[in-house]
Amino acid sequence: DANFNALAVSSVTANITDNDFADILLAETNGDTTCGEQGYADVFSLVLTSQPLANVSITISPDSQLATSVSSVTFTPGNWDQVVYVSVLGRNDSVVEGDHTGVVSFSVTSTDLAYNALPVGPLNVQVLDPRVVGGGGGESNKSSGGGCSTDESHELGWLLLALLAFASVVTRLRRRA
């Protein structure tokens, strides 16, 4: 329009605030993590909140009551927003403890200073022990011992962990396709 072509436009100053921040989201299934000593596993997930400048490695350290499907995960600038699922299972220690708690600890390393040594967790995990303290031989309310022997349940638990880890990889591969 000829009426506007000759108008002078004053300068505009804009302030841009970067609202991305480095964090690691740790999410539990249904708000808690519960597993059993005889085959009952649960899953938690990890994901970054922003794209890192370098790889971010998270070491996963279960205590002696627990086992996890992986001991570490690495996020890269290319996969930082892909959720990683980790299975957790109670270790069948053949000790009658009743239901008790295990802890998964995490440590983070990266050359990206925003992520290096970033605190995560710990994750408290309820471990169901179908053997009742004091004898009785009852089962915990959530346990799925299913009539297997202790050795069979332990093997089934590890099979479940492997299947869940495989399903997580397949899911991530399907998303990329």
Residue, then its C-alpha position, 0 to 999 in steps of 0.5 A: d500500500a502506497n500510504f504505508n510504504a514511506l512510514a518510518v518504523s521505530s526499533v523494537t527491543a526484544n528480550i529472549t529468555d531461554n526456559d530450557f533447563a537441565d533435569i532428569l525426569l525419573a517416573e515410577t509406574n502408577g506413582d510407586t515402584t513395587c517388585g517381588e523376590q519371586g518374579y514380580a517386576d516393575v518398571f521406572s523410566l528416565v528421560l532428559t528435559s532438554q537437549p544436552l551439549a554432550n552425552v549424559s551417562i546415568t549409572i543405575s546402582p540397585d542395593s543388595q535387595l534389588a536387580t535392574s535390567v541395565s546398569s547404565v543408560t546414555f542419552t545423546p544430543g540425538n536421543w535425549d527426549q526418548v524415554v528409557y524404561v528400566s525393569v527392577l526385580g527383588r533379589n531372591d535372597s532366601v531370607v524370610e524378611g517379609d515385605h521390605t524396601g530396596v533402594v536404587s541410586f543414580s549417578v550422572t556424568s557428562t562433559d555438559l556441565a549443566y548435566n554433570a553430577l545432576p542429582v537424581g533419585p534415589l528411588n525407593v522400591q517396595v520389595l514383596d517377600p511372599r514368605v511371612v516373617g514368623g513362619g506361616g508361609g503366607e503370600s504377600n497381597k501383590s506377589s505372583g509366586g504362582g506356585c513356582s519353586t524359588d529357583e523357577s520364579h527367579e528364572l522367570g523374573w529374569l526372563l521378564l526383565a529381559l523381555l521388558a528390556f527388549a520391548s523397550v528397545v523395540t518400542r524405541l526403534r518403532r518410533r524412529a521408523 
